[in-house]
Amino acid sequence: MRVHVETWGHGGPPLLLVHGWGGDHRLWRALDFGDRRVIAPDLRGHGRSPVPATGYRPVDLARDLVPLLDEPVLAVGHSMGAQVVTALAVEHPELVSGLVVVAPAYGADEEEERLIPGRLAALRADGVAAALRQLGPLPAPITGQLLATPGHVLAECYAGMYTVPGAFGVRRESERYLAGRACPVLAVNNVPEAARWEESLPGHPRSRTVVWPDSGHFLHVEHPAKFVELVTGWDR
Protein backbone atom coordinates (compact mmCIF):
# COMPACT_ATOMS: atom_id res chain seq x y z
CA MET A 1 0.00 0.00 0.00
CA ARG A 2 1.55 3.29 -1.13
CA VAL A 3 -0.02 5.86 1.16
CA HIS A 4 0.00 9.59 0.56
CA VAL A 5 2.64 11.45 2.58
CA GLU A 6 3.65 15.08 3.05
CA THR A 7 7.12 16.05 4.24
CA TRP A 8 8.65 19.34 5.29
CA GLY A 9 11.76 20.57 7.07
CA HIS A 10 15.20 19.01 6.90
CA GLY A 11 16.65 18.91 10.44
CA GLY A 12 16.81 15.69 12.36
CA PRO A 13 16.10 13.33 13.87
CA PRO A 14 12.84 13.14 11.93
CA LEU A 15 9.34 13.29 13.36
CA LEU A 16 6.66 10.90 12.12
CA LEU A 17 3.25 12.49 12.77
CA VAL A 18 0.29 10.10 12.57
CA HIS A 19 -3.27 11.41 12.67
CA GLY A 20 -6.22 9.74 14.33
CA TRP A 21 -9.48 8.09 13.31
CA GLY A 22 -11.15 9.94 10.44
CA GLY A 23 -8.40 12.55 10.14
CA ASP A 24 -5.51 13.18 7.78
CA HIS A 25 -2.08 14.82 7.65
CA ARG A 26 -3.53 18.36 7.67
CA LEU A 27 -4.19 17.95 11.40
CA TRP A 28 -0.49 18.63 12.02
CA ARG A 29 -0.01 21.69 9.82
CA ALA A 30 -0.70 24.12 12.67
CA LEU A 31 2.23 22.76 14.70
CA ASP A 32 5.52 24.57 14.13
CA PHE A 33 8.49 22.29 14.70
CA GLY A 34 10.88 24.77 13.09
CA ASP A 35 13.23 23.18 10.57
CA ARG A 36 12.76 19.69 12.03
CA ARG A 37 12.14 17.10 9.33
CA VAL A 38 8.49 16.02 9.44
CA ILE A 39 6.89 12.98 7.80
CA ALA A 40 3.09 13.24 7.87
CA PRO A 41 1.19 10.43 6.11
CA ASP A 42 -2.47 9.89 5.41
CA LEU A 43 -3.27 6.41 6.73
CA ARG A 44 -4.90 4.02 4.29
CA GLY A 45 -8.55 4.90 3.74
CA HIS A 46 -7.97 8.47 4.96
CA GLY A 47 -7.22 11.75 3.24
CA ARG A 48 -5.56 11.26 -0.14
CA SER A 49 -4.46 7.65 0.41
CA PRO A 50 -6.01 4.63 -1.37
CA VAL A 51 -9.16 3.11 0.12
CA PRO A 52 -8.93 -0.70 0.12
CA ALA A 53 -11.67 -2.92 1.50
CA THR A 54 -9.49 -4.45 4.22
CA GLY A 55 -6.28 -3.97 6.19
CA TYR A 56 -7.34 -1.59 8.94
CA ARG A 57 -5.76 -3.09 12.04
CA PRO A 58 -3.15 -0.84 13.67
CA VAL A 59 -0.45 -3.35 12.71
CA ASP A 60 -1.58 -3.08 9.06
CA LEU A 61 -1.60 0.71 9.18
CA ALA A 62 1.85 0.68 10.79
CA ARG A 63 3.20 -1.66 8.12
CA ASP A 64 2.15 0.84 5.45
CA LEU A 65 4.44 3.41 7.05
CA VAL A 66 7.62 1.31 7.01
CA PRO A 67 8.60 2.21 3.41
CA LEU A 68 8.41 5.93 4.31
CA LEU A 69 11.18 5.63 6.90
CA ASP A 70 14.88 5.56 6.06
CA GLU A 71 16.12 6.11 9.64
CA PRO A 72 14.72 5.90 13.19
CA VAL A 73 12.02 8.45 13.97
CA LEU A 74 10.31 10.01 16.95
CA ALA A 75 6.82 8.68 16.22
CA VAL A 76 3.93 10.90 17.34
CA GLY A 77 0.39 9.56 17.16
CA HIS A 78 -2.99 10.95 18.18
CA SER A 79 -5.86 8.70 19.33
CA MET A 80 -5.99 5.84 16.80
CA GLY A 81 -2.64 7.13 15.55
CA ALA A 82 -1.23 6.36 19.00
CA GLN A 83 -2.17 2.71 18.44
CA VAL A 84 -0.52 2.84 15.02
CA VAL A 85 2.79 4.26 16.26
CA THR A 86 2.73 1.82 19.18
CA ALA A 87 2.35 -1.05 16.72
CA LEU A 88 5.21 0.42 14.68
CA ALA A 89 7.43 0.52 17.78
CA VAL A 90 6.55 -3.03 18.85
CA GLU A 91 6.71 -4.68 15.42
CA HIS A 92 9.55 -2.59 13.94
CA PRO A 93 11.59 -1.39 16.93
CA GLU A 94 14.59 -0.51 14.79
CA LEU A 95 12.57 2.30 13.18
CA VAL A 96 11.38 4.08 16.35
CA SER A 97 13.67 5.97 18.72
CA GLY A 98 10.80 7.20 20.88
CA LEU A 99 7.01 7.51 21.03
CA VAL A 100 4.67 10.38 21.78
CA VAL A 101 1.11 9.12 22.30
CA VAL A 102 -1.56 11.82 22.44
CA ALA A 103 -4.95 10.92 24.00
CA PRO A 104 -4.26 7.32 22.94
CA ALA A 105 -7.13 5.10 21.83
CA TYR A 106 -5.98 2.18 23.94
CA GLY A 107 -6.57 1.32 27.58
CA ALA A 108 -10.37 1.26 27.37
CA ASP A 109 -11.68 0.42 30.85
CA GLU A 110 -14.55 -1.97 31.60
CA GLU A 111 -17.21 0.75 31.32
CA GLU A 112 -16.01 1.80 27.87
CA GLU A 113 -15.52 -1.81 26.82
CA ARG A 114 -19.22 -2.50 27.35
CA LEU A 115 -20.05 0.22 24.79
CA ILE A 116 -17.81 -1.13 22.03
CA PRO A 117 -20.18 -3.71 20.39
CA GLY A 118 -23.00 -1.18 20.10
CA ARG A 119 -20.70 1.50 18.72
CA LEU A 120 -19.29 -0.87 16.12
CA ALA A 121 -22.76 -1.99 15.04
CA ALA A 122 -23.82 1.64 14.64
CA LEU A 123 -20.71 2.43 12.58
CA ARG A 124 -21.39 -0.49 10.27
CA ALA A 125 -25.00 0.62 9.85
CA ASP A 126 -24.63 4.41 9.65
CA GLY A 127 -20.97 5.15 8.91
CA VAL A 128 -19.96 8.77 9.33
CA ALA A 129 -23.29 9.74 10.91
CA ALA A 130 -22.66 7.26 13.72
CA ALA A 131 -19.09 8.49 14.13
CA LEU A 132 -20.30 12.07 14.51
CA ARG A 133 -22.82 11.00 17.16
CA GLN A 134 -20.17 9.09 19.08
CA LEU A 135 -17.54 11.83 18.97
CA GLY A 136 -19.78 14.82 19.67
CA PRO A 137 -18.86 18.39 18.68
CA LEU A 138 -15.54 18.67 16.83
CA PRO A 139 -13.46 21.56 15.52
CA ALA A 140 -14.66 22.45 12.00
CA PRO A 141 -11.54 21.28 10.08
CA ILE A 142 -11.63 17.93 11.85
CA THR A 143 -15.34 17.50 11.08
CA GLY A 144 -14.57 18.07 7.42
CA GLN A 145 -11.86 15.40 7.44
CA LEU A 146 -14.17 12.93 9.17
CA LEU A 147 -16.98 13.56 6.68
CA ALA A 148 -14.59 12.74 3.85
CA THR A 149 -13.70 9.33 5.33
CA PRO A 150 -15.67 6.35 3.95
CA GLY A 151 -17.99 4.69 6.42
CA HIS A 152 -16.49 1.22 6.01
CA VAL A 153 -13.05 2.65 6.82
CA LEU A 154 -14.31 4.09 10.10
CA ALA A 155 -16.01 0.82 11.03
CA GLU A 156 -13.08 -1.42 10.12
CA CYS A 157 -10.57 0.84 11.88
CA TYR A 158 -12.73 0.74 15.00
CA ALA A 159 -12.93 -3.06 14.82
CA GLY A 160 -9.17 -3.19 14.26
CA MET A 161 -8.58 -1.23 17.43
CA TYR A 162 -11.00 -3.07 19.71
CA THR A 163 -12.59 -6.31 18.51
CA VAL A 164 -10.61 -8.30 15.94
CA PRO A 165 -8.09 -10.96 17.05
CA GLY A 166 -4.95 -9.21 18.24
CA ALA A 167 -6.69 -5.89 18.95
CA PHE A 168 -5.14 -4.08 21.91
CA GLY A 169 -7.60 -1.28 22.58
CA VAL A 170 -9.19 -2.68 25.75
CA ARG A 171 -7.17 -2.39 28.92
CA ARG A 172 -6.16 -6.00 29.57
CA GLU A 173 -4.96 -6.39 25.97
CA SER A 174 -3.30 -2.97 26.06
CA GLU A 175 -1.23 -3.99 29.07
CA ARG A 176 -0.09 -7.13 27.28
CA TYR A 177 0.81 -5.42 24.00
CA LEU A 178 2.32 -2.23 25.40
CA ALA A 179 4.80 -4.33 27.37
CA GLY A 180 6.54 -4.82 24.03
CA ARG A 181 7.50 -1.16 23.72
CA ALA A 182 11.24 -0.91 24.34
CA CYS A 183 11.69 2.80 23.57
CA PRO A 184 10.90 5.80 25.80
CA VAL A 185 7.27 6.98 25.67
CA LEU A 186 5.84 10.45 26.29
CA ALA A 187 2.11 10.05 26.98
CA VAL A 188 -0.04 13.19 26.85
CA ASN A 189 -3.62 12.80 28.01
CA ASN A 190 -6.57 14.97 28.94
CA VAL A 191 -8.20 12.32 31.17
CA PRO A 192 -6.54 12.04 34.61
CA GLU A 193 -7.62 8.43 35.22
CA ALA A 194 -6.23 7.33 31.85
CA ALA A 195 -3.00 9.17 32.58
CA ARG A 196 -2.68 7.42 35.96
CA TRP A 197 -3.18 4.04 34.31
CA GLU A 198 -0.56 4.82 31.65
CA GLU A 199 1.89 5.96 34.31
CA SER A 200 1.45 2.66 36.17
CA LEU A 201 2.70 0.61 33.23
CA PRO A 202 6.28 -0.68 33.28
CA GLY A 203 8.48 0.90 30.66
CA HIS A 204 11.64 2.73 29.68
CA PRO A 205 13.22 4.86 32.44
CA ARG A 206 12.91 7.98 30.26
CA SER A 207 9.18 7.51 29.78
CA ARG A 208 6.94 10.29 31.07
CA THR A 209 3.20 10.86 31.45
CA VAL A 210 1.62 14.32 31.28
CA VAL A 211 -2.03 15.23 31.86
CA TRP A 212 -3.79 18.37 30.64
CA PRO A 213 -7.20 17.97 32.30
CA ASP A 214 -8.65 21.23 30.96
CA SER A 215 -8.14 20.16 27.33
CA GLY A 216 -10.31 18.17 24.96
CA HIS A 217 -9.45 15.07 22.98
CA PHE A 218 -7.59 17.12 20.36
CA LEU A 219 -5.34 18.77 22.91
CA HIS A 220 -2.43 19.22 20.51
CA VAL A 221 -4.72 21.18 18.20
CA GLU A 222 -6.05 23.29 21.07
CA HIS A 223 -2.55 24.10 22.39
CA PRO A 224 -0.13 23.73 19.46
CA ALA A 225 2.73 25.86 20.84
CA LYS A 226 2.54 24.23 24.27
CA PHE A 227 2.50 20.80 22.67
CA VAL A 228 5.52 21.52 20.45
CA GLU A 229 7.44 22.84 23.46
CA LEU A 230 6.61 19.70 25.46
CA VAL A 231 7.66 17.30 22.69
CA THR A 232 10.87 19.08 21.70
CA GLY A 233 11.90 19.58 25.34
CA TRP A 234 11.38 15.90 26.15
CA ASP A 235 13.15 14.79 22.98
CA ARG A 236 16.42 16.64 23.71
N, C-alpha and C positions, 0 to 999 in steps of 0.2 A: 504494500500500500504506500503510494507516494503522496504524502499529505502536503497541504500547502503550508509554507513557512515564511515568515518575515524575519529579517535580521537587520540589526543596526548596531553602530558602535564598533570599536576595534580593540579596546583594552581587555585584558584578561585578569583572572580566569573567567570564562564565559558564564552567563546566566541563562538557564533554560526556564522559560516562563510558560506554565501550562494552565490554561483557563479551566473553568468548571463546567458543569452540566448545562448544556444549552447556550454556552458562550462561544467566543472565538478570540483570536489574538488581539483584537482591538481593545479588549479589557485592560491591557497593560500599557497602552499608549500614553496614558496620563502620568505614568511613573517615570521620573527622570533619574536614570542611573548614570548620568554623565556620559563619558566615552566608553563605558563598560560594554563589552560585546554582549548582545542580547540575541537569543534564539527564541522566537515566539511562534509556535505552530498552531494551526487549527487541527484539532483532533479529528479522526475520521468521523464523517457524518455531520460535522460542524463547520460553520463558516464556508470557506472556499475549498475545502477538502472533498474528495469523493465520498459517496454515500452508499456503501455496500449494504447488503441485507443482514450480514452477521459480523461478528468480530468486535463486540463492544465490552468485553471484560477489561478491567484495568490492565491486566497483563498483555492483552492484545493491543490496547491503545499505547502502552509503553513500548511494545516491540516496534510499532510504527515509527517511534522517535529515534531508535538506535541509528539508522542511517544518517540522521542529521548531525550526529555528534562525532567529532574527530579528536576530542580530548575530554578529560573529565570536566564536569560542569557542576555548578551550584544549582540544583534543581528546585524550583519554586512552583508549588501547585496550590490552587485554590479549590476547596470543596472536593468535587470529584477529581479535579486535577491533583489534589493531595494524594488520593489513592493511586493515581497514575504514576506520579513521581516516586511514591513509595514502592510500587511494583518495579519501577526502573532500578531503584537502588537495591532491591532484594534480588532481582533476577539478573541484573547487569551491574554488579557493584564496581567494576572497573571504570564505569562511565560516570559515577556520581561521587563527588568529593564531599558533598554536604546536602542536606535537605532543608527547605523551608516549607512547612505545611500550614496553610492559612484556612482557618475554619474547616478542618478536614472532615470529609464525609465518611469517616470510619468511627468506630467506637459507639455505635448506636446502643443505648441502654435497653432494658427490657420493655419499658413503656413505649419507646419509639419502635422497637422490634415488632410489637403487636400491631402497629399501623402499616407495616410494610406490605403484606399481601393485598390489603385494600387499595393502597396507593398504586401498586403495580397494576392491579386490575383496572383501575380508573385510567391509568396512562395508556394501557393497551386499548381501552375503549374510546377514549376522548383525546389522546395525544396532548397537544400543546395546551388545550383548554384545561385539562386536568393538571398539567404542570403549573399553570398560572394560579389555579385554585390552591394548590399545595404550597406554593412559594409565597403567595401574598404579594403586596405591593413591592415593586422593584424600581430601581432607577431607570429612566426612559431608555437610555442606550442598551441596557441589559435586557429590557423587555423586547426591544427590537431584535436582538440576537436570538433570544429564545423563540420568538415567533417565526424566525427563519429556519428553525431546526425541525426536521421531519419528526412526526410523532413516533414512528417506530424506533428512531434513534434514541429518543428520550426514554422510551419504555425499555429497550434492550440495554441501554447504559445503566438504568436503575436496577434491572435484574442482574447485570454484571457486577454491580457493587454489593448487592444484598442477598440474592437468592440462588444463583446458579452454583454448581459445585465449585469449590475453591474461592467463593466470594469471601471478602474479609471486612465487610462493612459493619456487621454486628459485633458487639464488644468481645465476646469469647473468641471469635475468629480473628478479630483485630489483634488481640493480645498474642495469639499464636503467630500470626504472620509478621507483625511488627517486630517480633523478636529477631527476625532475620536482617534487620537494618544494622549495618556495621558502621555507618558513617555518623557524624554529629547531626543532630536534628534541632532546628529552631521551630517550635510550634507556637503559632499565634492564634488565639481563640477569643471569641467574644462571650463565650459561655463559661462561667467560673467552674461549674461542676465538670465539664468536659476538659477544661485545662487541668484541674486537679487529677483527673484520671490519667491524662497524658503524662503528667509529671511523675506519676507513680510507676510508670513503666521502666524496666531496666533499659539501659542504653549507653551510648558513648559518653565519656566524662565531660565533653564539651557541649552536650545537648542542653537546651534551655527551653523553658515554657513561659510564655508571656500571655497575659489576659488583658483585654481591653473591654471591660464589661459595658461600657456606654456606647459601643459600636454595634452595627448590624452585621449581617452575614458577609457583606462585601466590605469588610473593614479596610482593606487596602485601597479600595476605590474612595471610601469616605475620607481617609487620611493618607493620601499618597506620599507626601513629604515625610511624615512621621514613619511610615512604613519603610521607605527607602533608607532613612537614617538607621532604623533598627536593623535591617538586613545587612547593610554595608558595614555597620559597626560590629555586628556579630561575626561577619565573614573576614575580618582583618586577621 
